[in-house]
Amino acid sequence: MRKEKIIVMMLMTTIIAVTLITSIQARPIETKLRYFVQDVNQDVFNRGFPVRNNWGAAQSFKVNVSELSHAQIYLRKFGNPDFDLRVELKENGINGTLLDVDIFSPGSINSSWNWLSVDFNNISVNSNSTYFIVLSPGTGNNSYGYEWGYAFGNVYDDGSFWFTRDGGDLWRDLPTRYDFTFRTFGYI
């Protein structure tokens, strides 16, 4: 009797195992592997461009990722700015579609040169589009503000240095003369 019970239990265990294996093999398991990468690394720095009352700055760039997680911009504050730094991500033009905004108080920005991380919340991006990191023109009443580092020459081929000195009514680009100092990160 005991032998029969053991044989029946072994047989049932085998049946259950085969059933489980068959059901697992019958259902495809879908996984999407994402790899976090640094996409752009323009880390050449020669001088700083001021973002202050009515002055703004932007850098256009291309992506090789499917999601943009964040950027780093090389900057510092000078003096005691009386306005927050507004960093925008735009698509297909300096006045194009606004994709995300990150705002920093003057107290959160260092007065020495440093990489500032700007969170873009894993926004879906397309390699056929052009994107812009825009530091909106300052709205303060004093001459203090922030400086975004930049490099002399065309050190980043897939984008341009942009600036405004009139509050954003007219943006100018200097595609072969300068590039801002920035990095982008995302998922492929």
Backbone bond lengths (Angstrom), bond angles and torsions (degrees), N, CA, C in turn:
res aa  C-N    CA-C-N  psi(-1)  N-CA   C-N-CA  omega(-1)  CA-C   N-CA-C  phi
1 M - - - 1.437 - - 1.533 110.48 -
2 R 1.286 117.22 -42.82 1.453 121.57 -179.37 1.517 110.20 -64.38
3 K 1.338 118.85 -41.96 1.455 122.89 178.53 1.516 110.78 -61.36
4 E 1.285 117.01 -40.53 1.459 121.44 -179.48 1.522 111.31 -64.68
5 K 1.335 116.40 -39.70 1.457 120.04 177.96 1.530 111.05 -63.47
6 I 1.326 116.02 -42.63 1.462 120.44 -179.75 1.522 110.34 -64.00
7 I 1.327 117.11 -42.35 1.465 121.26 179.59 1.530 110.25 -64.39
8 V 1.320 117.68 -42.44 1.465 121.73 179.55 1.537 109.67 -64.36
9 M 1.321 117.30 -42.53 1.466 120.54 179.25 1.539 111.18 -65.26
10 M 1.314 117.39 -40.09 1.462 120.58 178.09 1.522 110.54 -65.19
11 L 1.315 116.13 -40.70 1.451 121.28 178.99 1.534 110.73 -64.17
12 M 1.319 117.29 -43.55 1.464 121.21 179.32 1.533 110.68 -66.00
13 T 1.330 118.05 -40.00 1.449 122.16 177.98 1.525 110.73 -61.80
14 T 1.308 117.11 -41.79 1.459 122.20 178.46 1.525 110.45 -64.10
15 I 1.316 117.28 -44.20 1.471 121.92 179.63 1.533 109.99 -61.70
16 I 1.327 116.75 -45.10 1.465 120.60 179.69 1.528 110.41 -63.14
17 A 1.332 117.35 -43.88 1.468 121.25 179.94 1.521 111.26 -62.34
18 V 1.315 117.84 -44.76 1.465 122.05 179.10 1.527 110.09 -63.54
19 T 1.313 117.36 -41.15 1.464 121.49 178.95 1.537 110.37 -62.42
20 L 1.319 116.78 -45.35 1.463 120.14 179.03 1.527 111.83 -63.04
21 I 1.316 117.13 -46.28 1.464 121.11 -179.99 1.522 110.48 -61.49
22 T 1.311 117.31 -43.06 1.459 121.82 179.44 1.522 111.03 -63.21
23 S 1.320 117.71 -42.59 1.465 119.74 -178.37 1.523 111.11 -69.68
24 I 1.328 117.38 -35.20 1.469 119.90 177.77 1.522 110.07 -67.54
25 Q 1.328 117.48 -42.99 1.454 120.71 -179.58 1.524 111.77 -67.86
26 A 1.318 117.54 -27.80 1.452 121.01 -177.41 1.526 111.96 -75.11
27 R 1.333 117.57 -25.29 1.456 120.93 -178.48 1.529 110.17 -101.38
28 P 1.319 117.91 119.96 1.467 118.68 176.42 1.530 109.94 -70.55
29 I 1.282 116.21 141.80 1.449 121.50 177.38 1.519 107.18 -101.63
30 E 1.333 115.29 119.09 1.452 120.08 -178.71 1.516 109.54 -96.16
31 T 1.307 115.92 127.12 1.454 120.83 175.70 1.524 108.59 -133.38
32 K 1.288 114.45 145.17 1.457 120.27 176.22 1.520 106.49 -118.44
33 L 1.304 115.86 107.71 1.449 120.17 179.02 1.519 108.97 -83.19
34 R 1.310 116.12 130.79 1.460 121.49 177.45 1.519 107.50 -120.35
35 Y 1.305 115.05 137.85 1.449 120.83 178.71 1.522 109.10 -117.69
36 F 1.321 115.76 127.66 1.450 121.70 179.08 1.533 108.91 -82.55
37 V 1.337 116.72 129.13 1.470 120.82 -177.48 1.526 110.25 -139.93
38 Q 1.326 114.64 157.52 1.450 120.48 167.40 1.520 105.93 -86.43
39 D 1.319 116.96 122.41 1.458 120.73 -174.32 1.532 111.64 -91.17
40 V 1.318 117.43 -54.38 1.462 121.47 179.12 1.527 108.21 -116.36
41 N 1.322 115.86 138.42 1.461 120.32 175.80 1.524 108.29 -136.38
42 Q 1.321 116.23 85.87 1.470 120.97 175.46 1.529 104.99 -103.27
43 D 1.324 116.17 89.58 1.465 119.97 -174.59 1.533 114.07 -106.45
44 V 1.332 117.04 13.19 1.460 120.16 176.26 1.536 108.34 -76.69
45 F 1.331 115.65 132.10 1.461 121.46 -175.94 1.527 109.47 -135.82
46 N 1.346 116.30 126.59 1.460 120.72 176.44 1.529 113.12 -121.09
47 R 1.335 116.92 -34.33 1.459 121.11 -172.63 1.527 109.38 -160.08
48 G 1.345 117.02 172.10 1.461 120.85 179.35 1.521 112.20 -114.54
49 F 1.333 115.73 141.31 1.464 122.13 176.21 1.529 107.84 -103.08
50 P 1.358 118.20 128.81 1.465 119.68 -175.93 1.526 113.55 -76.98
51 V 1.315 114.27 137.22 1.468 122.38 169.16 1.525 104.04 -114.27
52 R 1.310 115.19 107.93 1.466 121.52 -175.56 1.518 107.94 -148.67
53 N 1.305 117.28 -161.03 1.455 121.39 -177.04 1.532 111.45 -50.19
54 N 1.339 116.25 111.67 1.470 126.00 179.04 1.526 115.14 73.42
55 W 1.320 119.79 -6.09 1.460 122.65 179.89 1.523 109.08 -99.26
56 G 1.324 116.07 131.91 1.456 121.88 177.39 1.517 110.73 -134.95
57 A 1.318 116.29 167.84 1.464 121.20 -176.70 1.519 109.67 -143.51
58 A 1.330 116.32 152.95 1.469 120.72 178.71 1.521 109.64 -154.33
59 Q 1.317 115.08 154.84 1.468 122.24 175.17 1.517 107.68 -132.53
60 S 1.325 116.10 126.10 1.469 119.37 173.98 1.521 108.28 -87.95
61 F 1.347 115.67 154.81 1.459 119.99 -179.52 1.524 110.01 -160.39
62 K 1.317 115.42 162.81 1.465 123.51 175.49 1.520 108.10 -110.07
63 V 1.324 116.08 159.30 1.467 120.80 -179.66 1.525 110.87 -117.63
64 N 1.323 114.42 154.40 1.461 122.87 171.25 1.519 110.08 -122.46
65 V 1.316 116.86 17.83 1.457 123.12 -179.14 1.522 108.85 -118.96
66 S 1.326 116.34 166.47 1.471 119.47 177.16 1.527 112.00 -97.97
67 E 1.332 116.69 -20.58 1.466 121.71 175.87 1.515 108.64 -134.46
68 L 1.322 116.21 133.43 1.453 121.90 177.65 1.524 108.10 -99.48
69 S 1.336 116.81 117.64 1.463 119.56 -176.71 1.529 112.28 -90.55
70 H 1.334 116.63 -45.60 1.453 119.57 179.44 1.520 110.83 -165.09
71 A 1.316 113.89 169.56 1.461 121.37 174.83 1.518 107.93 -128.42
72 Q 1.304 114.93 162.05 1.457 121.13 171.06 1.522 106.59 -125.09
73 I 1.318 115.78 133.23 1.455 120.92 176.78 1.524 108.02 -120.36
74 Y 1.318 115.34 140.31 1.455 121.13 -176.30 1.520 107.82 -91.79
75 L 1.333 116.74 111.47 1.452 118.95 -175.40 1.516 112.48 -153.45
76 R 1.308 113.50 176.86 1.461 122.51 174.20 1.520 107.58 -153.74
77 K 1.319 116.15 164.71 1.468 119.02 170.69 1.518 107.61 -101.20
78 F 1.320 115.89 154.24 1.467 120.10 174.04 1.523 108.37 -127.21
79 G 1.318 114.81 136.64 1.463 120.16 -176.28 1.520 110.58 67.46
80 N 1.336 115.18 -148.18 1.466 121.81 179.35 1.527 109.24 -121.15
81 P 1.337 117.27 85.79 1.472 119.10 -179.43 1.526 110.73 -58.70
82 D 1.322 116.21 144.70 1.465 120.33 177.43 1.530 111.61 -107.79
83 F 1.348 115.64 28.29 1.468 120.14 176.70 1.531 108.78 -147.75
84 D 1.324 115.00 153.44 1.471 121.37 176.99 1.528 109.80 -75.95
85 L 1.320 115.55 149.75 1.468 121.17 174.27 1.517 107.94 -85.14
86 R 1.332 116.07 121.01 1.463 122.00 179.63 1.525 108.30 -106.27
87 V 1.349 116.32 118.37 1.462 122.13 -179.95 1.521 108.08 -111.47
88 E 1.323 116.52 122.20 1.461 122.25 -177.26 1.523 110.60 -114.49
89 L 1.322 115.36 150.32 1.461 122.28 169.95 1.520 106.31 -112.49
90 K 1.347 115.74 121.99 1.465 120.36 -179.16 1.520 109.59 -124.19
91 E 1.329 114.30 157.67 1.464 120.86 -178.83 1.519 109.92 -120.83
92 N 1.341 115.19 136.87 1.466 123.45 173.52 1.517 114.70 57.52
93 G 1.309 116.73 46.98 1.455 120.82 172.65 1.505 112.24 136.90
94 I 1.314 114.98 149.05 1.457 120.72 178.96 1.520 110.91 -60.82
95 N 1.327 116.56 -29.37 1.469 121.71 174.72 1.523 110.80 -109.04
96 G 1.337 115.90 23.14 1.463 121.63 -176.90 1.517 113.19 -76.08
97 T 1.324 114.64 -161.29 1.463 122.26 -176.45 1.525 110.65 -65.39
98 L 1.317 115.89 126.60 1.462 121.68 176.70 1.521 108.35 -79.50
99 L 1.352 116.30 119.14 1.461 121.28 -178.47 1.522 113.27 -98.19
100 D 1.330 116.52 -33.28 1.467 119.92 -178.01 1.525 109.46 -164.15
101 V 1.322 115.48 158.93 1.457 122.74 179.05 1.523 108.15 -139.69
102 D 1.319 116.18 139.91 1.459 121.77 172.49 1.526 106.19 -131.89
103 I 1.329 116.84 133.56 1.462 121.41 -175.78 1.525 109.20 -119.47
104 F 1.345 115.54 134.83 1.457 122.08 -177.77 1.523 109.42 -123.42
105 S 1.316 116.70 130.59 1.459 120.85 176.00 1.528 109.12 -75.62
106 P 1.336 118.07 156.93 1.460 120.02 178.83 1.536 112.46 -56.37
107 G 1.312 116.62 -33.70 1.464 120.32 -179.72 1.517 114.24 -68.33
108 S 1.328 117.44 -18.19 1.470 120.50 -179.14 1.529 112.63 -92.08
109 I 1.323 117.00 -2.18 1.466 122.04 -179.05 1.525 108.70 -107.71
110 N 1.310 116.14 133.33 1.454 122.63 -179.55 1.531 111.04 -77.64
111 S 1.314 117.12 151.46 1.470 119.95 177.07 1.531 112.19 -87.32
112 S 1.321 117.46 -6.69 1.471 119.81 172.39 1.530 107.99 -104.67
113 W 1.327 116.03 156.81 1.459 120.80 -176.88 1.527 109.90 -60.09
114 N 1.345 115.22 133.19 1.458 121.21 -174.65 1.527 109.63 -158.40
115 W 1.322 116.49 157.78 1.467 121.05 173.26 1.527 108.43 -84.21
116 L 1.323 116.52 123.42 1.461 122.50 176.60 1.519 107.86 -101.98
117 S 1.318 117.13 124.88 1.465 121.44 -179.50 1.532 109.84 -88.78
118 V 1.331 115.92 128.34 1.461 123.07 -178.42 1.525 107.67 -116.02
119 D 1.332 116.95 117.42 1.462 122.00 -175.37 1.529 111.06 -82.85
120 F 1.344 116.16 126.81 1.461 120.87 178.48 1.530 113.03 -111.79
121 N 1.304 118.55 13.49 1.476 123.17 170.27 1.518 115.21 54.49
122 N 1.319 118.38 39.23 1.468 122.54 175.82 1.524 112.86 51.73
123 I 1.307 116.11 53.64 1.468 122.40 -179.87 1.526 109.82 -75.20
124 S 1.331 116.09 133.56 1.467 120.60 175.82 1.521 109.17 -66.74
125 V 1.336 115.66 131.97 1.454 121.53 -179.06 1.524 109.72 -130.79
126 N 1.332 115.19 166.97 1.452 121.91 -174.22 1.525 108.97 -132.57
127 S 1.306 117.13 133.17 1.470 120.38 -177.04 1.536 112.97 -67.65
128 N 1.321 118.55 -13.31 1.469 121.55 177.92 1.534 112.67 -85.18
129 S 1.316 116.89 -8.31 1.466 121.16 -178.34 1.521 110.98 -99.93
130 T 1.313 115.45 161.48 1.461 122.47 172.13 1.515 107.55 -109.74
131 Y 1.326 115.63 135.87 1.462 121.69 -177.87 1.519 109.26 -115.94
132 F 1.329 115.44 157.99 1.458 122.02 -177.74 1.519 110.05 -133.42
133 I 1.327 115.82 130.27 1.458 121.24 166.62 1.522 104.41 -95.27
134 V 1.324 116.03 119.29 1.464 121.32 -173.56 1.530 109.66 -118.91
135 L 1.315 116.59 123.97 1.453 122.12 169.65 1.516 105.76 -97.43
136 S 1.325 114.96 104.63 1.471 120.91 -173.80 1.517 111.21 -58.43
137 P 1.343 116.44 148.55 1.462 120.07 178.22 1.529 110.80 -56.22
138 G 1.324 114.58 141.62 1.449 120.05 178.71 1.515 112.36 -65.05
139 T 1.315 114.64 151.67 1.463 120.69 180.00 1.515 111.47 -116.07
140 G 1.320 116.78 8.64 1.462 121.32 -176.74 1.513 112.98 -74.79
141 N 1.309 114.07 168.54 1.463 120.61 -179.63 1.517 113.20 -102.99
142 N 1.325 117.21 -5.20 1.464 118.20 178.95 1.529 109.65 -109.56
143 S 1.300 116.75 178.73 1.467 120.44 -176.08 1.522 112.45 -90.31
144 Y 1.324 117.81 7.72 1.467 121.28 179.40 1.519 110.44 -87.86
145 G 1.319 115.63 161.20 1.458 119.69 179.09 1.509 111.40 179.62
146 Y 1.320 114.90 -135.43 1.459 122.43 -175.76 1.530 107.87 -131.03
147 E 1.313 116.70 157.80 1.459 121.09 174.38 1.514 108.50 -125.50
148 W 1.332 116.12 129.51 1.457 122.35 175.27 1.524 106.71 -100.82
149 G 1.321 116.15 125.60 1.450 120.83 -179.68 1.519 111.92 -65.06
150 Y 1.314 115.29 147.62 1.468 119.75 176.09 1.517 110.26 -145.62
151 A 1.324 115.15 166.28 1.465 123.19 -178.52 1.517 109.52 -115.69
152 F 1.317 115.79 146.64 1.459 120.97 172.87 1.528 108.92 -75.89
153 G 1.320 116.32 141.61 1.460 121.09 177.49 1.514 112.55 87.25
154 N 1.304 115.01 174.33 1.462 122.49 -179.39 1.533 108.55 -92.22
155 V 1.333 116.43 78.42 1.467 120.41 -176.49 1.531 112.54 -86.74
156 Y 1.333 116.78 -13.81 1.472 121.86 176.98 1.529 107.79 -125.63
157 D 1.334 116.16 109.08 1.472 121.40 -172.28 1.523 115.19 -72.59
158 D 1.321 118.65 -23.14 1.471 120.94 -172.64 1.520 114.04 -94.69
159 G 1.325 117.55 20.91 1.458 118.62 179.96 1.514 111.80 -168.28
160 S 1.331 114.71 -179.88 1.460 121.33 -175.26 1.519 112.03 -137.41
161 F 1.311 114.35 153.28 1.459 126.01 172.11 1.526 106.89 -81.41
162 W 1.332 117.35 128.16 1.463 122.75 178.35 1.526 108.80 -125.53
163 F 1.331 116.62 150.79 1.460 120.05 176.11 1.531 110.38 -153.25
164 T 1.328 114.21 159.81 1.458 122.28 173.12 1.520 107.58 -139.11
165 R 1.320 115.55 148.59 1.468 121.20 175.67 1.529 111.20 -125.84
166 D 1.330 116.04 10.38 1.467 119.33 -177.11 1.529 112.57 -126.51
167 G 1.312 116.53 29.78 1.456 120.00 177.32 1.522 114.04 83.52
168 G 1.315 118.13 5.40 1.459 121.61 177.20 1.509 114.87 104.51
169 D 1.331 117.94 2.62 1.469 119.58 177.50 1.523 110.98 -66.66
170 L 1.327 116.41 -39.59 1.457 121.10 -179.90 1.531 109.09 -129.76
171 W 1.323 115.50 118.19 1.466 121.51 175.78 1.525 108.14 -103.04
172 R 1.319 116.53 137.85 1.467 122.03 177.83 1.520 108.36 -119.05
173 D 1.325 116.23 144.77 1.465 119.08 174.42 1.516 109.77 -115.29
174 L 1.312 114.45 149.58 1.463 122.22 177.62 1.530 106.84 -127.56
175 P 1.326 118.00 74.08 1.460 122.32 -168.12 1.521 116.14 -63.88
176 T 1.342 118.03 -26.18 1.462 118.93 -177.01 1.529 112.84 -109.65
177 R 1.320 116.95 -0.20 1.473 119.29 -173.79 1.519 113.66 -101.36
178 Y 1.368 117.10 -36.04 1.464 120.34 -175.20 1.528 110.09 -148.82
179 D 1.322 115.25 163.07 1.470 122.98 167.54 1.521 107.51 -144.31
180 F 1.325 115.90 140.23 1.459 119.52 176.37 1.523 109.95 -72.02
181 T 1.316 115.64 158.29 1.459 123.16 -179.17 1.526 107.97 -91.28
182 F 1.350 115.88 114.30 1.469 120.02 -174.89 1.519 110.56 -158.14
183 R 1.312 114.85 163.78 1.465 123.38 175.09 1.519 108.21 -137.55
184 T 1.308 117.31 149.22 1.462 120.96 172.36 1.530 109.44 -127.22
185 F 1.337 114.29 152.80 1.468 121.67 -177.13 1.525 108.71 -137.68
186 G 1.323 115.97 149.54 1.456 118.60 178.71 1.506 112.00 -173.10
187 Y 1.321 115.31 -164.11 1.456 123.39 -176.44 1.515 110.57 -118.09
188 I 1.338 114.96 137.09 1.461 119.75 173.93 1.524 108.45 -108.80
